[in-house]
Amino acid sequence: MANPANTTAYALPDGRIAVDVTEAKTLTVDDCGYVQNVIVDGVVITLPATATLGTWTMRNGGKVKPTDDPSGAGLVGFSIAPNASDRIQGGVAGSATDNKSLINAKLTSEVGDQISIANVGETNGPLVIGGSVKGVWTRQA
């Protein structure tokens, strides 16, 4: 199933505008301002290189149909990967390392877990926006 276009955006209950993410996705500047609402387990969202300035919010939306999960939990896990030569800095315990992802593991995830990340021209990679982290996030080993 392909990722829906931004033209399919909708309002979350809190009023923010979201698009559903249903498979691997590489973000672009056009994705700024939309909550990337992950609704399929195992998705990888890749951030653009640091030269692409912008802010992106990724949210665990859970599965659209909880019955898709044999446990009935409807939870998903996903990861956010930096551009291969970058590192995602700050906001999550552990040392930022080039080409290592941030992970919202299915085992510890909850619908509504989220994180916002900004490319501000920092040459080492994007920055986690302070106060944006909700839920359990870990760094790839």
N, C-alpha and C positions, 0 to 999 in steps of 0.2 A: 504494500500500500504506500503510495507516494505521500510526502508531506504536503498538506494543504497549503495553498498560496495565501499570502497575507490578505487577499480579498475575502477569505473565509473567516476573518477575525471576528471575535465575539467578546462580549463583556463577561468577565468573571464576576462572582457575587460581590466582590469588593469594588467593582467598577473599572478595574484595570482591563486593558484590551489584550487578548491572548490569541495565539494560534496553536493548534495541536501539533505535536511532533510525534510522528508515527514510525520514523526510521532515521538512520544516521543523517546528520545535517551539518553542513558547514555554514556558519553564520556570515552574513554580509552586513553592510551599513543599512540596507533596507530592512533588516530585522530589528534595528534599534526601536525602542518604544513599545514593542510587543513582548508580552510574557511568552516565553517558549514553554508551553504546557505539555510535558512529556507524558504520553498515555500508553506507551508500549515498553515492556521490560527489555533491558539490555541496550538501549539506544546510546550512541555516542554523539555528543554535540561538539563540534570543533570550532574553536574561536579563530577569527581571522588574525593575520599577522599584525604586529603592533602599529604598523603604518596606517591601518584602518582604524581611525578614531571612532569611539562610540561606547555605549553602555548596553549590556544585555542582561536580562533576567531569565533564569531557567527555574522551572517549578515542577515538582512532582505532582502530576495530575491524577495518578492512579489509573487503573484500566477503566475504559469507558463502560465495560460490562464486567462487574466483579465476578460473574459466573465463568469468565474466561480462565480464571485461576482455580485449579482444583481445590485449593484450600478455602476459596470463597473470599479471600482477603482483598483481592483486587489491587494489590500493591505492585509497584514497579521499582526497579533500580536503574540508574543511568549514570553516565560519567560525562565530564566536560574536559575535553582535551585542548591543550594550547597548540598553537602552530608549532611545528617540530623544533624550531630553534628558540622557542620562548618557554617561560615558566610562569605559572599562575602564582602571583605573590600575595602574601598576607591572608588574613581572615580565617585560616584553617590551621590547626596545629601541625607542626612538622616543618621541615625545610622544603622550600620551593626548589624544584629541579627541572631543568630543561626537558621538554617532551614527556612530562608526567602529568596524569590527569587528576582531577578532583572527582571523588566517587560518592554518590548517594546510594548506598547498598540497599538492595531489596529487603534484606533481613532486618535492618534498623530504620527503614524509611517509613514515612507517613505521608498521606496526601497533604499537600500544602508545603512540604519542605521546599526551600528555595534558596537561591544565591544570586547576587548581582555582581557582574564583573565589568570593568571598564578598561578600555585601551585609551591611555592618555598620552601616548608618545614615549613612555618609559621603555628604554631599549631592551631591558631584560625580559619584559613581558607584561601582560595585563595585571590589574590589581583587583582584589576582592574589595567591594565597597563596604566600608565599615557599617555595622548594624544591619546588613542585608542577609546575613546567614541565619536560616531557620532550619532546624533538624540536624541530623548527624552527617557530617561530611568528613571524609578522610582523604589523604593523599596516596596516590599510587606508589607502591614500593619500588 
